[in-house]
Amino acid sequence: MTVCESHTAEEDVCAACGNRHAVQFSADCPNCINDLRGPFVLKLVSHTELLAFLTAHGLNPVAPSRDSVAAVDAVHMDYEEEVCSREPFEARFTFSADGDTLSLTVDDDLQVVDVER
């Protein structure tokens, strides 16, 4: 996980890191050449509360519709991130759909420590 130190995405993409979101996630498979890089929300897609929220609003990141090329498209719904603390790391990710919101707070161990709906 990386956090852009001077993140400003006023023009849709931050000039410092080139990303829309400050918190980025990366994973490399030790057994093959596959890797995964993108917004931290990719790590959260498997969290039960987020899966329930998405499917309740007609979005399925596990089996996206033809309109969605990849699972990450399903979580490109309205969501905001707030870096609460850098040392130790803590961030809140808030998802919105149909007037409903779900907030997941992640700690320095990259675990969800709080859920607000």
C-alpha positions in Angstrom: 0.0 0.0 0.0 1.2 3.5 -0.8 -0.2 6.9 0.1 0.5 10.0 -2.0 2.0 12.6 0.4 0.8 15.6 -1.5 -2.4 14.3 -3.1 -4.6 16.7 -4.9 -7.0 15.3 -7.6 -8.9 18.4 -8.4 -8.4 17.8 -12.1 -9.5 14.2 -11.7 -5.9 13.0 -11.5 -3.2 14.0 -9.0 -0.2 15.7 -10.6 2.1 14.3 -7.9 1.2 10.6 -8.2 -0.8 10.4 -11.4 -3.8 8.6 -9.7 -7.3 9.6 -8.9 -7.1 8.3 -5.3 -4.3 8.9 -2.8 -4.2 5.4 -1.3 -3.0 2.7 -3.8 -2.7 -1.0 -3.4 -0.3 -3.4 -5.2 0.2 -7.2 -5.0 2.5 -9.5 -6.8 2.0 -13.2 -7.0 5.1 -15.1 -5.8 4.2 -18.1 -8.1 3.6 -16.4 -11.4 4.0 -13.2 -13.3 0.6 -11.7 -12.4 0.4 -8.6 -10.4 -2.4 -6.2 -9.4 -2.2 -2.5 -8.9 -4.8 0.1 -8.4 -6.9 2.0 -5.9 -6.9 0.5 -2.4 -10.6 -0.3 -2.8 -9.4 -3.4 -4.8 -8.3 -4.9 -1.5 -11.7 -4.1 0.1 -13.8 -5.8 -2.6 -13.7 -9.1 -0.8 -14.9 -7.6 2.5 -18.3 -9.0 3.4 -19.9 -5.7 4.3 -18.9 -4.1 1.0 -20.0 -7.1 -1.0 -23.4 -7.0 0.7 -23.7 -3.3 0.1 -22.8 -3.6 -3.6 -25.1 -6.5 -4.3 -27.9 -4.8 -2.5 -27.5 -1.9 -5.0 -27.4 -4.2 -8.0 -23.6 -4.2 -8.4 -21.7 -7.5 -8.4 -17.9 -7.2 -8.3 -17.6 -11.0 -8.4 -19.5 -11.5 -11.6 -19.7 -8.1 -13.3 -22.3 -7.5 -16.0 -21.4 -7.0 -19.6 -21.4 -3.3 -19.0 -18.5 -3.8 -16.6 -15.2 -5.0 -17.9 -13.6 -5.9 -14.6 -14.6 -6.2 -10.9 -13.0 -2.9 -10.1 -15.6 -1.2 -12.4 -18.3 -2.2 -10.0 -16.6 -0.3 -7.1 -16.1 2.8 -9.3 -19.4 3.8 -8.0 -19.4 6.9 -5.9 -16.8 6.5 -3.2 -14.5 8.8 -1.3 -11.4 8.2 0.7 -10.2 10.1 3.7 -6.7 9.6 5.0 -7.3 10.1 8.8 -3.7 9.4 9.8 -0.4 8.6 8.1 1.5 7.3 11.1 0.0 5.0 12.1 -2.0 4.7 8.9 -5.8 5.0 9.1 -8.2 5.7 6.2 -11.9 5.8 5.7 -13.5 4.7 2.5 -17.1 5.7 2.0 -19.3 4.2 -0.7 -22.6 5.8 -1.8 -25.4 4.3 -3.9 -29.1 5.3 -4.1 -28.8 7.6 -1.1 -27.3 4.9 1.1 -23.7 5.0 2.4 -21.2 2.5 3.8 -18.0 3.6 5.4 -15.1 1.2 6.1 -12.2 2.3 8.2 -8.8 0.6 7.6 -5.9 0.5 10.1 -2.2 0.2 9.8 -2.5 -3.6 9.5 -4.7 -3.0 6.4 -7.7 -4.5 8.3 -11.2 -3.1 8.4 -11.6 -1.9 12.0 -14.9 0.0 11.8 -18.0 -0.2 9.6 -20.7 2.4 9.5 -23.8 2.1 7.5 
